[in-house]
Amino acid sequence: MTRPPVLVTNDDGIGSEGLWHLAAAAAQAGFDVLVAAPAGEASGTGTAIQAVQTGGRIEVERHELPAPAAGLPAFAVAATPSFVVFAALRGAFGPVPQYVLSGINLGLNTGRGVLHSGTVGAALAAANAGLTAAAFSLSVGADGTGREWPTAAHVAKQVLPVLTETPAGIALSVNVPNLPAGQLRGLRTAPLAPFGQVRTPVDPADGFLWVSVGHTPPDPVPGSDTAAVAAGYASVTALRGLCEAPADGLPWQSYSGPG
């Protein structure tokens, strides 16, 4: 039986442990895995198509991954996650992938703030190109420690078999609480919260913008993806790539121009 080709990427860079766990989970789920990820940190890039050029060329290096992804083909690319997807769909790293996986991100990507996430952006770029994709993100402890990568990988193994039955043009955003696998309460489908996991107030003063990052309040909107994770569930939200809105009722619908 043919193993479907899948691209695994992220926005934390080729050296992220979460990337290695996701690649291993995809291989164990029966996919033909190719890893291509930014050479360094690319968080917050959304669906930006950017790359660092040297003499008109974009640097791509073969990379040896450690366990649990040892032996899987991998490339470090001086580019954003969405550019990596863009290049992969044009055969830049080998066979064109049928699916795209992104993550496992260090930190949640919940709420409408996913618009700015490089992790989710890669999945949306793939969906926009007509593929099925999934982005995985893991919460972190209040002190930034206790990263339960095996729990997120366990959730990925539950979601990946469903990916092949998910319609083209859909990106699944999966968020996992930072808990040991035995404490995970299960998976829930959930809509996006009105705001993201991180809120960023901006204070203009003295000709500068002073930005401070604070976590969302402890009372997330009931039923949302943020609330599901806070309750100990992994949340799954189906997203679409860019699509047109209905034109019915727009004020310029019948505008015929001057004269």
Secondary structure as the mmCIF struct_conf table of DSSP 4:
data_model
#
loop_
_struct_conf.conf_type_id
_struct_conf.id
_struct_conf.beg_label_comp_id
_struct_conf.beg_label_asym_id
_struct_conf.beg_label_seq_id
_struct_conf.end_label_comp_id
_struct_conf.end_label_asym_id
_struct_conf.end_label_seq_id
HELX_LH_PP_P HELX_LH_PP_P1 THR A 2 PRO A 4
STRN STRN1 PRO A 5 THR A 9
BEND BEND1 ASP A 11 ASP A 12
TURN_TY1_P TURN_TY1_P1 ILE A 14 GLY A 15
HELX_RH_AL_P HELX_RH_AL_P1 GLU A 17 GLN A 28
TURN_TY1_P TURN_TY1_P2 ALA A 29 GLY A 30
STRN STRN2 ASP A 32 PRO A 38
BEND BEND2 ALA A 39 GLY A 40
TURN_TY1_P TURN_TY1_P3 SER A 43 GLY A 44
TURN_TY1_P TURN_TY1_P4 GLY A 46 THR A 47
STRN STRN3 ALA A 51 ALA A 51
STRN STRN4 GLN A 53 THR A 54
TURN_TY1_P TURN_TY1_P5 GLY A 55 GLY A 56
STRN STRN5 ARG A 57 ILE A 58
STRN STRN6 VAL A 60 ARG A 62
TURN_TY1_P TURN_TY1_P6 ALA A 67 PRO A 68
BEND BEND3 ALA A 69 ALA A 69
TURN_TY1_P TURN_TY1_P7 ALA A 70 GLY A 71
BEND BEND4 LEU A 72 LEU A 72
STRN STRN7 ALA A 74 VAL A 77
BEND BEND5 ALA A 78 ALA A 78
STRN STRN8 ALA A 79 ALA A 79
HELX_RH_AL_P HELX_RH_AL_P2 PRO A 81 ALA A 88
TURN_TY1_P TURN_TY1_P8 LEU A 89 PHE A 93
BEND BEND6 GLY A 94 PRO A 95
HELX_LH_PP_P HELX_LH_PP_P2 VAL A 96 PRO A 97
BEND BEND7 GLN A 98 GLN A 98
STRN STRN9 TYR A 99 LEU A 106
BEND BEND8 GLY A 107 GLY A 107
BEND BEND9 GLY A 111 GLY A 111
HELX_RH_3T_P HELX_RH_3T_P1 ARG A 112 HIS A 116
HELX_RH_AL_P HELX_RH_AL_P3 GLY A 118 ASN A 128
TURN_TY1_P TURN_TY1_P9 ALA A 129 GLY A 130
STRN STRN10 THR A 132 LEU A 138
TURN_TY1_P TURN_TY1_P10 ALA A 142 ASP A 143
BEND BEND10 GLY A 144 GLY A 144
HELX_RH_AL_P HELX_RH_AL_P4 TRP A 149 LEU A 163
TURN_TY1_P TURN_TY1_P11 THR A 164 GLU A 165
BEND BEND11 THR A 166 THR A 166
HELX_LH_PP_P HELX_LH_PP_P3 PRO A 167 PRO A 167
TURN_TY1_P TURN_TY1_P12 ALA A 168 GLY A 169
STRN STRN11 ILE A 170 VAL A 176
BEND BEND12 ASN A 178 LEU A 179
HELX_RH_3T_P HELX_RH_3T_P2 ALA A 181 GLN A 183
STRN STRN12 LEU A 187 THR A 189
HELX_LH_PP_P HELX_LH_PP_P4 PRO A 191 ALA A 193
BEND BEND13 PRO A 194 PHE A 195
BEND BEND14 GLN A 197 GLN A 197
STRN STRN13 VAL A 198 ARG A 199
STRN STRN14 VAL A 202 ALA A 205
TURN_TY1_P TURN_TY1_P13 ASP A 206 GLY A 207
STRN STRN15 PHE A 208 VAL A 211
STRN STRN16 GLY A 214 HIS A 215
HELX_LH_PP_P HELX_LH_PP_P5 THR A 216 PRO A 217
BEND BEND15 PRO A 218 ASP A 219
HELX_LH_PP_P HELX_LH_PP_P6 PRO A 220 VAL A 221
TURN_TY1_P TURN_TY1_P14 PRO A 222 GLY A 223
BEND BEND16 SER A 224 SER A 224
HELX_RH_AL_P HELX_RH_AL_P5 ASP A 225 ALA A 230
TURN_TY1_P TURN_TY1_P15 ALA A 231 GLY A 232
STRN STRN17 ALA A 234 ARG A 240
BEND BEND17 LEU A 242 LEU A 242
HELX_LH_PP_P HELX_LH_PP_P7 GLU A 244 PRO A 246
TURN_TY1_P TURN_TY1_P16 ASP A 248 GLY A 249
TURN_TY1_P TURN_TY1_P17 PRO A 251 SER A 254
#
